[in-house]
């Protein structure tokens, strides 16, 4: 399932880069906000 692969990818990145959970959650949140903004402005 794609969502499981995405979660695993974020976990691997978090561990490889030694990022704490709150920071990683902020990064993920910012990424999705940016993607949504870009998607809305493309219409």
mmCIF file of the N, C-alpha and C atoms, coordinates in Angstrom:
data_MODEL
# 
_entry.id   MODEL 
# 
loop_
_atom_site.group_PDB 
_atom_site.id 
_atom_site.type_symbol 
_atom_site.label_atom_id 
_atom_site.label_alt_id 
_atom_site.label_comp_id 
_atom_site.label_asym_id 
_atom_site.label_entity_id 
_atom_site.label_seq_id 
_atom_site.pdbx_PDB_ins_code 
_atom_site.Cartn_x 
_atom_site.Cartn_y 
_atom_site.Cartn_z 
_atom_site.occupancy 
_atom_site.B_iso_or_equiv 
_atom_site.pdbx_formal_charge 
_atom_site.auth_seq_id 
_atom_site.auth_comp_id 
_atom_site.auth_asym_id 
_atom_site.auth_atom_id 
_atom_site.pdbx_PDB_model_num 
ATOM 1   N N  . UNK A 1 1  ? 0.843  -1.187 0.000   1.00 0.00 ? 1  UNK A N  1 
ATOM 2   C CA . UNK A 1 1  ? 0.000  0.000  0.000   1.00 0.00 ? 1  UNK A CA 1 
ATOM 3   C C  . UNK A 1 1  ? 0.884  1.246  0.000   1.00 0.00 ? 1  UNK A C  1 
ATOM 4   N N  . UNK A 1 2  ? 0.527  2.230  -0.790  1.00 0.00 ? 2  UNK A N  1 
ATOM 5   C CA . UNK A 1 2  ? 1.347  3.429  -0.969  1.00 0.00 ? 2  UNK A CA 1 
ATOM 6   C C  . UNK A 1 2  ? 1.504  4.236  0.318   1.00 0.00 ? 2  UNK A C  1 
ATOM 7   N N  . UNK A 1 3  ? 0.442  4.326  1.115   1.00 0.00 ? 3  UNK A N  1 
ATOM 8   C CA . UNK A 1 3  ? 0.521  5.129  2.339   1.00 0.00 ? 3  UNK A CA 1 
ATOM 9   C C  . UNK A 1 3  ? 1.508  4.522  3.341   1.00 0.00 ? 3  UNK A C  1 
ATOM 10  N N  . UNK A 1 4  ? 1.582  3.206  3.374   1.00 0.00 ? 4  UNK A N  1 
ATOM 11  C CA . UNK A 1 4  ? 2.531  2.544  4.276   1.00 0.00 ? 4  UNK A CA 1 
ATOM 12  C C  . UNK A 1 4  ? 3.952  2.823  3.819   1.00 0.00 ? 4  UNK A C  1 
ATOM 13  N N  . UNK A 1 5  ? 4.188  2.785  2.505   1.00 0.00 ? 5  UNK A N  1 
ATOM 14  C CA . UNK A 1 5  ? 5.518  3.101  1.978   1.00 0.00 ? 5  UNK A CA 1 
ATOM 15  C C  . UNK A 1 5  ? 5.909  4.531  2.292   1.00 0.00 ? 5  UNK A C  1 
ATOM 16  N N  . UNK A 1 6  ? 4.964  5.448  2.209   1.00 0.00 ? 6  UNK A N  1 
ATOM 17  C CA . UNK A 1 6  ? 5.232  6.840  2.520   1.00 0.00 ? 6  UNK A CA 1 
ATOM 18  C C  . UNK A 1 6  ? 5.610  7.009  3.989   1.00 0.00 ? 6  UNK A C  1 
ATOM 19  N N  . UNK A 1 7  ? 4.874  6.361  4.853   1.00 0.00 ? 7  UNK A N  1 
ATOM 20  C CA . UNK A 1 7  ? 5.163  6.429  6.291   1.00 0.00 ? 7  UNK A CA 1 
ATOM 21  C C  . UNK A 1 7  ? 6.541  5.852  6.581   1.00 0.00 ? 7  UNK A C  1 
ATOM 22  N N  . UNK A 1 8  ? 6.848  4.717  5.972   1.00 0.00 ? 8  UNK A N  1 
ATOM 23  C CA . UNK A 1 8  ? 8.160  4.107  6.179   1.00 0.00 ? 8  UNK A CA 1 
ATOM 24  C C  . UNK A 1 8  ? 9.274  5.007  5.657   1.00 0.00 ? 8  UNK A C  1 
ATOM 25  N N  . UNK A 1 9  ? 9.039  5.663  4.536   1.00 0.00 ? 9  UNK A N  1 
ATOM 26  C CA . UNK A 1 9  ? 10.045 6.560  3.973   1.00 0.00 ? 9  UNK A CA 1 
ATOM 27  C C  . UNK A 1 9  ? 10.316 7.723  4.924   1.00 0.00 ? 9  UNK A C  1 
ATOM 28  N N  . UNK A 1 10 ? 9.258  8.301  5.496   1.00 0.00 ? 10 UNK A N  1 
ATOM 29  C CA . UNK A 1 10 ? 9.440  9.395  6.451   1.00 0.00 ? 10 UNK A CA 1 
ATOM 30  C C  . UNK A 1 10 ? 10.159 8.911  7.711   1.00 0.00 ? 10 UNK A C  1 
ATOM 31  N N  . UNK A 1 11 ? 9.833  7.700  8.168   1.00 0.00 ? 11 UNK A N  1 
ATOM 32  C CA . UNK A 1 11 ? 10.508 7.163  9.348   1.00 0.00 ? 11 UNK A CA 1 
ATOM 33  C C  . UNK A 1 11 ? 11.993 6.945  9.076   1.00 0.00 ? 11 UNK A C  1 
ATOM 34  N N  . UNK A 1 12 ? 12.294 6.393  7.914   1.00 0.00 ? 12 UNK A N  1 
ATOM 35  C CA . UNK A 1 12 ? 13.699 6.166  7.557   1.00 0.00 ? 12 UNK A CA 1 
ATOM 36  C C  . UNK A 1 12 ? 14.463 7.483  7.472   1.00 0.00 ? 12 UNK A C  1 
ATOM 37  N N  . UNK A 1 13 ? 13.852 8.479  6.852   1.00 0.00 ? 13 UNK A N  1 
ATOM 38  C CA . UNK A 1 13 ? 14.496 9.791  6.726   1.00 0.00 ? 13 UNK A CA 1 
ATOM 39  C C  . UNK A 1 13 ? 14.734 10.398 8.106   1.00 0.00 ? 13 UNK A C  1 
ATOM 40  N N  . UNK A 1 14 ? 13.721 10.309 8.965   1.00 0.00 ? 14 UNK A N  1 
ATOM 41  C CA . UNK A 1 14 ? 13.813 10.865 10.319  1.00 0.00 ? 14 UNK A CA 1 
ATOM 42  C C  . UNK A 1 14 ? 14.978 10.230 11.079  1.00 0.00 ? 14 UNK A C  1 
ATOM 43  N N  . UNK A 1 15 ? 15.098 8.928  10.981  1.00 0.00 ? 15 UNK A N  1 
ATOM 44  C CA . UNK A 1 15 ? 16.168 8.223  11.685  1.00 0.00 ? 15 UNK A CA 1 
ATOM 45  C C  . UNK A 1 15 ? 17.536 8.509  11.064  1.00 0.00 ? 15 UNK A C  1 
ATOM 46  N N  . UNK A 1 16 ? 17.605 8.537  9.745   1.00 0.00 ? 16 UNK A N  1 
ATOM 47  C CA . UNK A 1 16 ? 18.884 8.754  9.061   1.00 0.00 ? 16 UNK A CA 1 
ATOM 48  C C  . UNK A 1 16 ? 19.434 10.148 9.341   1.00 0.00 ? 16 UNK A C  1 
ATOM 49  N N  . UNK A 1 17 ? 18.548 11.124 9.429   1.00 0.00 ? 17 UNK A N  1 
ATOM 50  C CA . UNK A 1 17 ? 18.972 12.507 9.637   1.00 0.00 ? 17 UNK A CA 1 
ATOM 51  C C  . UNK A 1 17 ? 18.959 12.922 11.107  1.00 0.00 ? 17 UNK A C  1 
ATOM 52  N N  . UNK A 1 18 ? 18.564 11.991 11.985  1.00 0.00 ? 18 UNK A N  1 
ATOM 53  C CA . UNK A 1 18 ? 18.528 12.240 13.430  1.00 0.00 ? 18 UNK A CA 1 
ATOM 54  C C  . UNK A 1 18 ? 17.656 13.454 13.759  1.00 0.00 ? 18 UNK A C  1 
ATOM 55  N N  . UNK A 1 19 ? 16.436 13.441 13.233  1.00 0.00 ? 19 UNK A N  1 
ATOM 56  C CA . UNK A 1 19 ? 15.484 14.532 13.447  1.00 0.00 ? 19 UNK A CA 1 
ATOM 57  C C  . UNK A 1 19 ? 14.478 14.105 14.507  1.00 0.00 ? 19 UNK A C  1 
ATOM 58  N N  . UNK A 1 20 ? 14.179 14.996 15.453  1.00 0.00 ? 20 UNK A N  1 
ATOM 59  C CA . UNK A 1 20 ? 13.198 14.651 16.478  1.00 0.00 ? 20 UNK A CA 1 
ATOM 60  C C  . UNK A 1 20 ? 11.779 14.686 15.887  1.00 0.00 ? 20 UNK A C  1 
ATOM 61  N N  . UNK A 1 21 ? 10.872 14.029 16.573  1.00 0.00 ? 21 UNK A N  1 
ATOM 62  C CA . UNK A 1 21 ? 9.503  13.869 16.066  1.00 0.00 ? 21 UNK A CA 1 
ATOM 63  C C  . UNK A 1 21 ? 8.784  15.203 15.814  1.00 0.00 ? 21 UNK A C  1 
ATOM 64  N N  . UNK A 1 22 ? 8.808  16.157 16.751  1.00 0.00 ? 22 UNK A N  1 
ATOM 65  C CA . UNK A 1 22 ? 8.112  17.429 16.486  1.00 0.00 ? 22 UNK A CA 1 
ATOM 66  C C  . UNK A 1 22 ? 8.634  18.162 15.251  1.00 0.00 ? 22 UNK A C  1 
ATOM 67  N N  . UNK A 1 23 ? 9.941  18.126 15.058  1.00 0.00 ? 23 UNK A N  1 
ATOM 68  C CA . UNK A 1 23 ? 10.519 18.776 13.885  1.00 0.00 ? 23 UNK A CA 1 
ATOM 69  C C  . UNK A 1 23 ? 10.076 18.066 12.612  1.00 0.00 ? 23 UNK A C  1 
ATOM 70  N N  . UNK A 1 24 ? 10.093 16.751 12.635  1.00 0.00 ? 24 UNK A N  1 
ATOM 71  C CA . UNK A 1 24 ? 9.687  15.977 11.464  1.00 0.00 ? 24 UNK A CA 1 
ATOM 72  C C  . UNK A 1 24 ? 8.216  16.221 11.142  1.00 0.00 ? 24 UNK A C  1 
ATOM 73  N N  . UNK A 1 25 ? 7.382  16.291 12.159  1.00 0.00 ? 25 UNK A N  1 
ATOM 74  C CA . UNK A 1 25 ? 5.954  16.545 11.937  1.00 0.00 ? 25 UNK A CA 1 
ATOM 75  C C  . UNK A 1 25 ? 5.746  17.926 11.312  1.00 0.00 ? 25 UNK A C  1 
ATOM 76  N N  . UNK A 1 26 ? 6.520  18.908 11.734  1.00 0.00 ? 26 UNK A N  1 
ATOM 77  C CA . UNK A 1 26 ? 6.428  20.250 11.158  1.00 0.00 ? 26 UNK A CA 1 
ATOM 78  C C  . UNK A 1 26 ? 6.853  20.243 9.694   1.00 0.00 ? 26 UNK A C  1 
ATOM 79  N N  . UNK A 1 27 ? 7.900  19.526 9.388   1.00 0.00 ? 27 UNK A N  1 
ATOM 80  C CA . UNK A 1 27 ? 8.371  19.419 8.005   1.00 0.00 ? 27 UNK A CA 1 
ATOM 81  C C  . UNK A 1 27 ? 7.286  18.783 7.130   1.00 0.00 ? 27 UNK A C  1 
ATOM 82  N N  . UNK A 1 28 ? 6.711  17.688 7.584   1.00 0.00 ? 28 UNK A N  1 
ATOM 83  C CA . UNK A 1 28 ? 5.664  17.003 6.821   1.00 0.00 ? 28 UNK A CA 1 
ATOM 84  C C  . UNK A 1 28 ? 4.463  17.926 6.631   1.00 0.00 ? 28 UNK A C  1 
ATOM 85  N N  . UNK A 1 29 ? 4.075  18.612 7.678   1.00 0.00 ? 29 UNK A N  1 
ATOM 86  C CA . UNK A 1 29 ? 2.950  19.547 7.600   1.00 0.00 ? 29 UNK A CA 1 
ATOM 87  C C  . UNK A 1 29 ? 3.226  20.645 6.571   1.00 0.00 ? 29 UNK A C  1 
ATOM 88  N N  . UNK A 1 30 ? 4.418  21.209 6.616   1.00 0.00 ? 30 UNK A N  1 
ATOM 89  C CA . UNK A 1 30 ? 4.788  22.273 5.666   1.00 0.00 ? 30 UNK A CA 1 
ATOM 90  C C  . UNK A 1 30 ? 4.794  21.759 4.228   1.00 0.00 ? 30 UNK A C  1 
ATOM 91  N N  . UNK A 1 31 ? 5.266  20.544 4.027   1.00 0.00 ? 31 UNK A N  1 
ATOM 92  C CA . UNK A 1 31 ? 5.294  19.959 2.686   1.00 0.00 ? 31 UNK A CA 1 
ATOM 93  C C  . UNK A 1 31 ? 3.877  19.834 2.133   1.00 0.00 ? 31 UNK A C  1 
ATOM 94  N N  . UNK A 1 32 ? 2.964  19.298 2.921   1.00 0.00 ? 32 UNK A N  1 
ATOM 95  C CA . UNK A 1 32 ? 1.600  19.114 2.439   1.00 0.00 ? 32 UNK A CA 1 
ATOM 96  C C  . UNK A 1 32 ? 0.883  20.448 2.235   1.00 0.00 ? 32 UNK A C  1 
ATOM 97  N N  . UNK A 1 33 ? 1.140  21.418 3.095   1.00 0.00 ? 33 UNK A N  1 
ATOM 98  C CA . UNK A 1 33 ? 0.546  22.748 2.908   1.00 0.00 ? 33 UNK A CA 1 
ATOM 99  C C  . UNK A 1 33 ? 1.025  23.362 1.599   1.00 0.00 ? 33 UNK A C  1 
ATOM 100 N N  . UNK A 1 34 ? 2.317  23.226 1.328   1.00 0.00 ? 34 UNK A N  1 
ATOM 101 C CA . UNK A 1 34 ? 2.873  23.770 0.091   1.00 0.00 ? 34 UNK A CA 1 
ATOM 102 C C  . UNK A 1 34 ? 2.274  23.082 -1.130  1.00 0.00 ? 34 UNK A C  1 
ATOM 103 N N  . UNK A 1 35 ? 2.156  21.768 -1.072  1.00 0.00 ? 35 UNK A N  1 
ATOM 104 C CA . UNK A 1 35 ? 1.557  21.025 -2.188  1.00 0.00 ? 35 UNK A CA 1 
ATOM 105 C C  . UNK A 1 35 ? 0.109  21.442 -2.426  1.00 0.00 ? 35 UNK A C  1 
ATOM 106 N N  . UNK A 1 36 ? -0.632 21.625 -1.346  1.00 0.00 ? 36 UNK A N  1 
ATOM 107 C CA . UNK A 1 36 ? -2.027 22.053 -1.493  1.00 0.00 ? 36 UNK A CA 1 
ATOM 108 C C  . UNK A 1 36 ? -2.116 23.456 -2.091  1.00 0.00 ? 36 UNK A C  1 
ATOM 109 N N  . UNK A 1 37 ? -1.244 24.353 -1.638  1.00 0.00 ? 37 UNK A N  1 
ATOM 110 C CA . UNK A 1 37 ? -1.232 25.708 -2.194  1.00 0.00 ? 37 UNK A CA 1 
ATOM 111 C C  . UNK A 1 37 ? -0.950 25.683 -3.693  1.00 0.00 ? 37 UNK A C  1 
ATOM 112 N N  . UNK A 1 38 ? 0.032  24.894 -4.092  1.00 0.00 ? 38 UNK A N  1 
ATOM 113 C CA . UNK A 1 38 ? 0.384  24.798 -5.492  1.00 0.00 ? 38 UNK A CA 1 
ATOM 114 C C  . UNK A 1 38 ? -0.761 24.200 -6.307  1.00 0.00 ? 38 UNK A C  1 
ATOM 115 N N  . UNK A 1 39 ? -1.428 23.213 -5.748  1.00 0.00 ? 39 UNK A N  1 
ATOM 116 C CA . UNK A 1 39 ? -2.543 22.550 -6.430  1.00 0.00 ? 39 UNK A CA 1 
ATOM 117 C C  . UNK A 1 39 ? -3.702 23.543 -6.616  1.00 0.00 ? 39 UNK A C  1 
ATOM 118 N N  . UNK A 1 40 ? -3.999 24.334 -5.615  1.00 0.00 ? 40 UNK A N  1 
ATOM 119 C CA . UNK A 1 40 ? -5.092 25.299 -5.683  1.00 0.00 ? 40 UNK A CA 1 
ATOM 120 C C  . UNK A 1 40 ? -4.783 26.384 -6.703  1.00 0.00 ? 40 UNK A C  1 
ATOM 121 N N  . UNK A 1 41 ? -3.532 26.859 -6.748  1.00 0.00 ? 41 UNK A N  1 
ATOM 122 C CA . UNK A 1 41 ? -3.169 27.947 -7.648  1.00 0.00 ? 41 UNK A CA 1 
ATOM 123 C C  . UNK A 1 41 ? -3.060 27.485 -9.104  1.00 0.00 ? 41 UNK A C  1 
ATOM 124 N N  . UNK A 1 42 ? -2.997 26.184 -9.344  1.00 0.00 ? 42 UNK A N  1 
ATOM 125 C CA . UNK A 1 42 ? -2.906 25.679 -10.716 1.00 0.00 ? 42 UNK A CA 1 
ATOM 126 C C  . UNK A 1 42 ? -4.268 25.664 -11.409 1.00 0.00 ? 42 UNK A C  1 
ATOM 127 N N  . UNK A 1 43 ? -5.318 25.809 -10.684 1.00 0.00 ? 43 UNK A N  1 
ATOM 128 C CA . UNK A 1 43 ? -6.669 25.756 -11.277 1.00 0.00 ? 43 UNK A CA 1 
ATOM 129 C C  . UNK A 1 43 ? -6.993 27.005 -12.023 1.00 0.00 ? 43 UNK A C  1 
# 
